C-alpha cells in the first residue's frame, strides 16, 4: 500500500489476518474507507508481533518498494523498533518459504538489539 497501490493479494492477506482476529470483511472494508488512528502497543511482544505482521503485509505481493521500506521503518520507530532490526528481519525473511520466520528466530533478532 505504501507503494501507492493495493492489490488483491494484499487485501486477501489483510482479510486473513482480520478473520484470525474475529474481524468481519465488512469491518475491514469500513476501515479502508474510514481509517482509525492506531492504538499504542505497550507490551514488547505485541510490538514485535505487530511490526512483523506489517512486514508480512508489505511482502505479500512479492514486491518491496523503497516507499514501503521507509513507511515500515517509520512505523517501527513509532513503536520503538530500531531501523537496523527491520533490516535484519528483512534479510532473515529471505531464508524462509513465504518469508515466514519462526517465532524463536524472530525473537533472537530482537534480543540481539535490545539486551
ZIHU-V291036 format. One record per backbone hydrogen bond with DSSP energy under -0.5 kcal/mol. CO is the residue of the C=O (numbers start at 1). NH is the residue of the N-H. Records with the same first field share a line. If there is no record, write none. Layout:
CO: NH, NH
This chain:
1: 4
7: 11
8: 12
9: 13
10: 14
11: 15
12: 16
13: 17
14: 18
15: 19
16: 20
17: 21
18: 21, 23
19: 22
22: 24
24: 28
25: 29
26: 30
27: 31
28: 32
29: 33
30: 34
40: 42
43: 47
44: 48
45: 49
46: 50
47: 51
48: 52
49: 53
50: 54
51: 55
52: 56
53: 57
54: 58
55: 59
56: 60
57: 60
59: 62
63: 65
65: 69
66: 70
67: 71
68: 72
69: 73
70: 74
71: 75
72: 76
73: 77
74: 78
75: 79
76: 79, 81
77: 80
80: 82
82: 85, 86
83: 87
84: 88
85: 89
86: 90
87: 91
88: 92
89: 93
90: 94
91: 94
92: 95
93: 96
96: 99
97: 100
99: 101
102: 105, 106
103: 107
104: 108
105: 109
106: 110
107: 111
108: 112
109: 113
110: 114
111: 115
